[in-house]
Amino acid sequence: MNPVPITRPIVVAANRLPVMRTADGWAPSPGGLVRALLPMLRDTGGTWVGWTGNPDDEAEPFVVEGVELHPVPISEEEIELYYEGFSNDGLWPLYHDALRESTYSADQWDAYVAVNERFATTLAEIAPPDAMVWIHDYQLQLVPKMLRERRDDVTIGFFLHIPFPPYELFSRLPWRTEIVEGLLGCDLLGFQRPMGTSNFIAAAQQLLHVDAHHDVIENADHRTRVGAFPISIDVDDVEAMAAGRATRQRMSQIRARLGDPEVILLGVDRLDYTKGIGLRLKAFAALLESGQLDPERHVMVQVATPTREAVEHYQDERHQIERLVGEINGRYSRIGLPVIHYLYQSLPFDELIALYRAGDVMLVTPFRDGMNLVAKEYAAAHIDGDGVLVLSEFAGAADELTDAVLVNPHDDEALQQAIMTAVEMHRHERRKRMEGLRNQIRKSDVQGWADRFLGVMDASAN
């Protein structure tokens, strides 16, 4: 059933604008979210509010692909305090099961408040009457309440792309009440998983003693609907690229350059401590040590995309991963044929699609992830109907991709067994499972996700 078209003005707000600077000016950033929202904004005359990515950038509003973009300036000091500090050294580890100790600083919190106020002020100034304002992610959790105080005529939606933690963890945050109050400024509050919804409701009840019935929170004179809206990918785009002649040729080249192994195991992650790359490498090494995997027949490719390189935790993670790769290659590689091919770089999307197609076993084993779209991209790219996905049960994608080999990545033996199950799986079972994965991702692509959220948001206006 086609969604009811949205006729009201739409304004999107996110930490970053959906563009990047090139030699020829501004160009749309890669990624499914941008591909889904930019055409919608263009068709509805919508606007996107966010930071350009450059410190102290006082850029004027500009237009890319027919969409008006409103930059919000962020100073170099605020990048350190609001972005690298409170958002990524405070909220990120806390929301990902406190895998690293968070740092909580009043200076960082003050910068977070200041930047959120700047976003709210910009939105209040530029949103047309009766607009729908869709705010994204953990960097802007105070904006909904701030915007509602400035503009009570707009409908406000918020989508959290990362997990929302259980109250036992969330309660560690000194400004926990302010965060919940900020989010309750929404008309619609969306999470990746039902677990995120229930965790937030529990936090709101504990901290503010609100009433919640059927996923609606009653807060003073305002109602906030909460729910799970699992994000997806542009399935048609991935499949079209995977079917292209250039991708098929590149896939053959990749297999040949890897020595035409029997099985290629593949990992594609941002280099983040939440992704479980180190335990994955140790599991691979243990299977080589036990003889269950043979370096002449089984190789691994690990792509680690650089991220937050100025943050100490990420520097430590990179050094640990690179040391592990060196140790494993030093022990099990042959001359000219490493057993692990490690790439610390960002790859173009067409190269990733070729890698997905070349990979016989995809290892997606984060300790905690809001969704993990790599898992969905891998299934979409395997238009040949073959391949096996090993997937952490702590990734949001595990709710939908039940035909993957699901695993608890904290359990070393279970992870090794899951890898061997995938490697040794009979062709008939591989194809049956991949058919299930592909059928599931076709049910809702990223455009369907956006349409569903906006439709519920439109209907949720108080």
C-alpha positions in Angstrom: 0.0 0.0 0.0 1.4 3.4 -1.0 1.8 5.9 1.8 -0.4 8.9 2.0 1.7 11.8 0.5 2.9 14.4 3.0 1.7 17.9 2.0 3.1 19.9 4.9 6.6 21.5 4.8 9.4 19.2 6.1 12.5 20.4 7.8 15.3 17.8 8.7 17.9 18.6 11.4 21.0 16.5 12.0 24.5 17.2 13.4 25.9 17.3 9.8 24.5 18.6 6.6 24.0 15.9 4.0 26.9 17.3 1.8 30.6 17.3 1.5 33.0 19.7 -0.1 34.6 18.7 -3.4 36.8 20.5 -5.9 33.6 21.6 -7.7 31.8 22.8 -4.6 29.3 20.8 -2.5 28.1 17.3 -3.4 25.6 15.0 -1.6 27.3 12.7 1.0 27.1 9.0 0.4 24.7 6.9 2.5 21.2 5.6 2.4 19.8 8.2 4.8 20.8 11.1 2.5 19.6 9.2 -0.6 16.2 8.7 1.0 15.7 12.2 2.5 17.2 14.5 -0.1 14.7 13.6 -2.9 11.8 13.9 -0.5 13.0 17.3 0.6 13.4 18.4 -3.0 9.9 17.2 -3.9 8.3 18.9 -0.9 10.4 22.1 -0.9 12.0 21.0 2.3 15.1 22.2 4.2 18.0 20.5 6.0 19.7 22.2 9.0 23.1 21.0 10.2 26.8 21.7 10.6 29.1 21.9 7.5 31.8 19.8 9.2 34.3 22.7 9.3 35.0 24.6 12.6 33.9 28.2 12.9 32.2 28.0 9.5 29.8 30.9 9.1 28.5 29.8 5.7 25.3 31.3 4.4 22.3 29.1 3.4 22.9 27.4 0.1 21.1 25.0 -2.3 22.3 21.5 -3.4 20.2 19.4 -5.7 17.2 21.7 -5.2 17.3 21.4 -1.4 17.9 24.4 0.8 20.6 23.8 3.4 20.9 26.0 6.5 24.4 25.7 8.2 24.6 25.9 12.0 28.1 27.2 13.0 30.1 25.2 15.6 33.3 26.5 17.0 36.5 24.5 17.3 36.2 24.5 21.1 32.6 23.3 20.8 33.7 20.5 18.5 36.0 19.4 21.3 33.5 19.7 24.1 30.0 19.1 22.5 30.9 16.6 19.8 34.1 14.7 20.7 33.4 15.3 24.4 29.8 15.0 25.6 28.4 13.3 22.5 31.2 10.8 21.7 33.1 10.4 25.0 30.0 10.6 27.2 26.8 9.5 25.5 28.2 7.1 22.9 29.8 4.6 25.3 26.9 4.9 27.8 24.3 4.2 25.1 26.4 1.2 23.9 26.2 -0.7 27.2 29.0 1.3 28.8 31.6 -0.6 26.9 34.1 2.1 27.8 33.9 4.4 30.8 32.2 7.7 30.0 33.6 11.0 30.9 31.1 13.5 32.3 32.2 17.1 32.5 30.1 20.3 33.2 32.0 22.1 30.5 31.1 19.5 28.0 27.5 19.6 29.1 27.3 23.4 28.8 28.7 23.2 25.2 26.1 20.4 24.4 23.3 22.7 25.7 24.6 25.7 23.8 24.9 23.9 20.4 21.4 22.3 20.9 20.0 25.8 21.6 21.6 27.1 18.4 20.0 24.3 16.4 16.6 25.0 18.1 16.9 28.7 17.4 17.7 28.1 13.8 14.8 25.7 13.4 12.4 28.1 15.0 13.5 30.9 12.7 13.3 29.0 9.4 10.6 26.4 9.8 7.4 27.4 7.9 4.1 27.5 9.7 2.7 24.1 10.6 5.9 22.4 9.4 7.1 18.9 10.3 10.5 19.1 11.9 12.4 15.7 11.9 15.5 15.8 14.2 18.1 13.0 14.1 20.3 11.3 16.7 22.0 11.6 20.0 23.9 14.9 19.4 20.6 16.8 19.4 18.5 15.3 22.2 17.6 18.6 23.8 16.4 20.3 20.6 12.8 18.9 20.7 11.8 20.6 24.0 13.8 23.8 23.1 12.0 24.0 19.8 8.6 23.4 21.3 9.1 26.3 23.7 9.8 28.5 20.7 7.3 27.2 18.2 4.2 25.3 19.4 2.7 25.2 15.8 5.2 22.7 14.4 5.1 18.9 14.6 8.3 17.5 16.0 9.8 14.1 15.4 13.0 12.6 16.6 14.8 9.4 15.6 17.6 7.9 17.6 20.0 5.9 15.3 21.9 4.3 18.2 20.6 2.1 21.0 18.8 3.7 24.0 20.2 2.0 27.2 18.4 0.4 30.1 17.6 2.7 33.0 20.3 1.1 35.2 22.9 2.4 32.8 21.2 5.6 31.7 20.8 6.7 35.3 24.6 7.1 35.5 24.3 10.3 33.4 24.3 13.4 35.6 21.9 15.2 33.2 19.6 12.2 32.7 16.4 14.1 33.5 17.2 17.0 31.1 17.8 14.5 28.3 14.4 12.7 28.9 12.7 16.1 29.2 14.3 17.2 25.9 13.1 14.1 24.0 9.6 14.4 25.4 9.2 17.7 23.5 8.5 15.4 20.5 5.2 14.4 19.0 6.9 11.2 17.8 10.0 9.6 19.2 11.5 6.7 17.2 14.0 4.0 18.0 15.6 1.2 16.0 14.3 -1.6 18.2 11.3 -2.3 20.5 13.9 -2.6 23.3 14.9 1.1 22.9 11.2 2.1 23.2 10.7 0.2 26.4 14.0 1.4 27.9 13.0 5.0 27.2 9.5 4.6 28.7 11.1 3.1 31.8 13.5 6.0 32.1 10.7 8.6 31.7 8.6 6.8 34.3 11.4 6.6 36.8 12.6 10.2 36.4 9.4 12.1 35.6 6.7 9.8 36.9 4.8 10.1 33.6 1.9 7.9 32.5 2.5 5.6 29.5 -0.2 3.6 27.8 0.1 1.9 24.4 3.4 3.6 23.6 2.0 7.1 24.3 3.6 9.1 27.1 1.4 11.7 28.8 3.6 14.5 30.0 1.9 17.6 31.5 -0.1 19.1 28.6 1.8 17.2 25.9 1.6 13.6 24.5 4.6 11.9 22.9 4.1 8.7 20.8 7.1 6.4 21.0 7.8 3.4 18.8 10.3 1.2 16.9 11.1 2.2 13.3 14.0 0.0 12.1 16.0 1.8 9.4 16.9 0.1 6.1 18.9 0.6 2.9 18.2 1.5 -0.7 17.8 -2.2 -1.8 17.2 -1.4 -5.5 20.4 0.8 -5.7 22.5 -1.9 -4.1 21.1 -4.7 -6.3 21.6 -2.6 -9.4 25.2 -1.9 -8.5 25.8 -5.6 -7.6 24.5 -6.7 -11.0 26.6 -4.4 -13.0 29.4 -5.6 -15.2 32.0 -3.5 -13.5 31.1 -5.1 -10.1 31.3 -8.6 -11.5 34.7 -7.9 -13.0 36.0 -6.3 -9.8 34.7 -9.3 -7.7 36.6 -11.7 -9.9 39.8 -9.5 -9.6 39.4 -9.5 -5.8 39.1 -13.3 -5.5 42.1 -13.7 -7.8 44.3 -11.2 -5.9 43.4 -13.1 -2.7 44.8 -16.3 -4.2 41.4 -17.8 -5.2 40.7 -19.1 -1.7 37.9 -21.6 -1.0 36.2 -19.3 1.5 36.6 -15.5 1.9 35.5 -14.2 5.3 34.7 -10.5 5.3 34.3 -7.8 8.0 33.4 -4.2 7.1 33.2 -1.8 10.1 34.0 1.7 11.3 37.0 1.3 13.5 35.0 1.6 16.7 35.4 -0.3 20.0 31.7 -1.2 19.8 32.2 -3.3 16.7 34.0 -6.3 18.2 36.7 -6.4 15.6 39.4 -7.6 18.0 37.4 -10.6 19.3 36.5 -11.5 15.7 40.2 -11.5 14.8 41.0 -13.6 17.9 38.3 -16.1 17.0 39.7 -16.4 13.4 43.2 -16.9 14.9 42.0 -19.6 17.3 40.4 -21.5 14.4 43.6 -21.4 12.5 45.5 -22.5 15.6 43.2 -25.5 16.0 43.4 -26.5 12.4 39.6 -26.0 11.8 40.5 -23.3 9.3 43.3 -23.7 6.8 45.3 -20.5 5.7 45.6 -22.0 2.2 41.8 -22.3 1.9 40.4 -19.6 4.1 41.3 -15.9 4.2 39.9 -12.9 5.9 39.4 -9.4 4.6 38.8 -6.8 7.3 37.9 -3.2 6.3 38.2 -0.7 9.1 36.9 2.7 8.2 38.7 5.5 10.1 36.6 7.4 12.5 37.1 9.9 15.4 40.9 9.6 14.9 41.6 12.4 17.4 39.9 10.5 20.3 42.3 8.4 22.5 40.0 5.4 22.8 39.9 5.1 19.0 43.6 5.5 18.7 44.0 2.7 21.2 41.6 0.5 19.3 43.4 1.0 16.1 46.8 0.1 17.6 45.3 -3.1 19.2 43.7 -4.2 15.9 46.8 -3.6 13.8 48.9 -5.4 16.4 46.6 -8.4 16.2 46.6 -8.4 12.4 50.4 -8.3 12.4 50.7 -11.2 14.9 48.2 -13.4 13.0 49.7 -12.7 9.6 53.2 -13.3 11.0 52.3 -16.7 12.1 49.9 -18.0 9.4 50.6 -16.2 6.2 52.5 -17.4 3.2 54.9 -15.3 1.1 52.7 -13.0 -1.0 49.5 -14.3 0.5 48.6 -12.9 3.9 45.8 -14.7 5.7 44.3 -11.4 6.8 44.0 -8.6 4.4 43.5 -5.4 6.5 42.4 -2.1 5.0 42.3 1.0 7.3 40.6 3.3 4.8 37.3 4.4 3.5 36.3 2.6 0.4 34.0 3.9 -2.4 30.6 2.3 -2.3 31.0 0.5 -5.6 34.2 -1.2 -4.2 32.3 -2.2 -1.1 29.6 -3.8 -3.2 32.2 -5.8 -5.1 33.7 -6.9 -1.7 30.3 -8.0 -0.5 29.8 -10.1 -3.6 33.2 -11.6 -3.2 32.7 -12.5 0.5 31.4 -16.0 1.2 30.9 -15.3 4.9 30.1 -11.9 6.3 31.0 -11.3 9.9 28.9 -8.6 11.6 29.7 -9.1 15.3 29.3 -5.8 17.2 28.9 -5.8 21.0 26.0 -3.4 20.6 24.7 -1.6 17.5 21.6 0.4 16.8 21.0 -1.4 13.5 24.1 -2.1 11.4 23.3 -1.5 7.7 26.3 -3.5 6.5 24.4 -6.7 7.3 21.5 -5.6 5.1 23.8 -4.3 2.3 25.6 -7.7 2.2 22.3 -9.5 1.7 21.1 -7.1 -0.9 24.4 -7.4 -2.8 24.2 -11.2 -3.0 21.9 -11.3 -6.0 23.4 -14.8 -6.7 21.4 -16.1 -3.7 24.5 -17.5 -1.9 26.6 -16.4 1.0 26.2 -16.6 4.8 25.8 -13.8 7.3 27.1 -14.2 10.9 25.3 -11.6 12.9 25.6 -10.5 16.5 22.3 -10.8 18.4 23.1 -7.4 19.9 22.7 -5.6 16.6 19.3 -4.1 15.8 19.4 -6.0 12.5 19.1 -9.3 14.4 15.4 -8.5 15.0 14.7 -8.8 11.3 17.5 -10.9 9.8 16.6 -14.1 11.7 18.0 -16.3 8.8 21.6 -15.2 9.7 23.7 -17.3 12.0 23.0 -15.4 15.2 25.8 -15.3 17.9 26.7 -13.7 21.2 30.0 -12.1 20.4 31.0 -12.0 24.0 31.3 -15.8 24.0 34.6 -16.8 22.4 33.6 -20.4 21.8 30.2 -19.5 20.4 31.8 -17.0 18.0 34.2 -19.7 16.8 31.4 -22.2 16.4 29.3 -19.6 14.5 32.1 -19.0 12.0 32.6 -22.7 11.5 28.9 -23.2 11.0 28.9 -20.6 8.3 32.1 -21.9 6.6 30.9 -25.5 6.5 27.2 -24.8 5.7 25.8 -26.9 2.9 24.9 -25.0 -0.3 21.2 -25.8 0.0 21.0 -24.3 3.5 23.1 -21.3 2.5 20.7 -20.5 -0.4 17.6 -21.0 1.8 18.9 -18.7 4.5 20.0 -16.0 1.9 16.6 -16.2 0.3 15.1 -15.5 3.7 17.4 -12.5 4.3 16.7 -11.0 0.9 13.0 -11.4 1.3 13.1 -9.6 4.6 15.1 -6.6 3.4 12.8 -6.2 0.4 9.9 -5.7 2.8 11.0 -2.2 3.8 13.7 -0.2 2.1 15.0 3.2 3.4 12.4 5.1 1.5 9.7 3.0 3.1 11.2 3.7 6.5 11.1 7.4 6.0 7.6 7.3 4.6 6.4 5.3 7.6 8.0 7.6 10.1 6.7 10.7 8.5 3.2 9.2 8.1 3.0 8.3 11.8 4.5 11.7 12.7 1.9 13.6 10.7 -0.9 11.6 12.4 0.7 12.2 15.8 0.4 16.0 15.8 -1.0 17.1 19.1 
